[in-house]
Amino acid sequence: MAERYKKRLNQKQRPLLKNERQEFEYTMEVKASARQIRISPRKVRLVLAMIRKMKAEDALAQLVHSSKEAARPVFKILQSAIANAEHNLGMNRAMLVIKIATAQDGQTLSRWMPRAHGRATPLRKRSSHITLVLEGPDVHKDKEQSASRRTKNSAKGGSPAKGGHIASGGKK
């Protein structure tokens, strides 16, 4: 079935299959959310189902070409999450994957629609709270590992790696 699935969808549009997902030893999560978006959560969930478990960059491309109304706010939230990951944590945007994408019910505005024979029917104008969680490799753990390798290497008496004199505590 996976082969048919690959043929049917473009390489960038389809979500990652289990054997294609990159497994990281350490993962970091980045969260971005928007509240009181004036679109029904049911409609937003259709868009979120499209991009769930995709690479972040592929999801951006998918959302740009989507004709759904909810694609625009989801696109903005995804851009915000990517910016948070890059700026706050120094993560690589190419390694980010959408881990969780949810739309919860927000405030519902009650309005009334006048109908025939003096009746009125309720209109429920729904809003939603959208949350995206991205995950990627933990860049801080990688830096700690490389720093520990440098200190081990300098302790053994080998040539230190670039910047190894700082890790060993000596001055140049």
Secondary structure as GFF3:
##gff-version 3
##sequence-region A 1 172
A	DSSP	alpha_helix	2	8	.	.	.	ID=ss1
A	DSSP	beta_strand	27	37	.	.	.	ID=ss2
A	DSSP	alpha_helix	41	51	.	.	.	ID=ss3
A	DSSP	alpha_helix	56	64	.	.	.	ID=ss4
A	DSSP	alpha_helix	71	89	.	.	.	ID=ss5
A	DSSP	three_ten_helix	93	95	.	.	.	ID=ss6
A	DSSP	beta_strand	97	114	.	.	.	ID=ss7
A	DSSP	three_ten_helix	116	118	.	.	.	ID=ss8
A	DSSP	beta_strand	120	137	.	.	.	ID=ss9
A	DSSP	alpha_helix	139	156	.	.	.	ID=ss10
A	DSSP	alpha_helix	164	167	.	.	.	ID=ss11
###
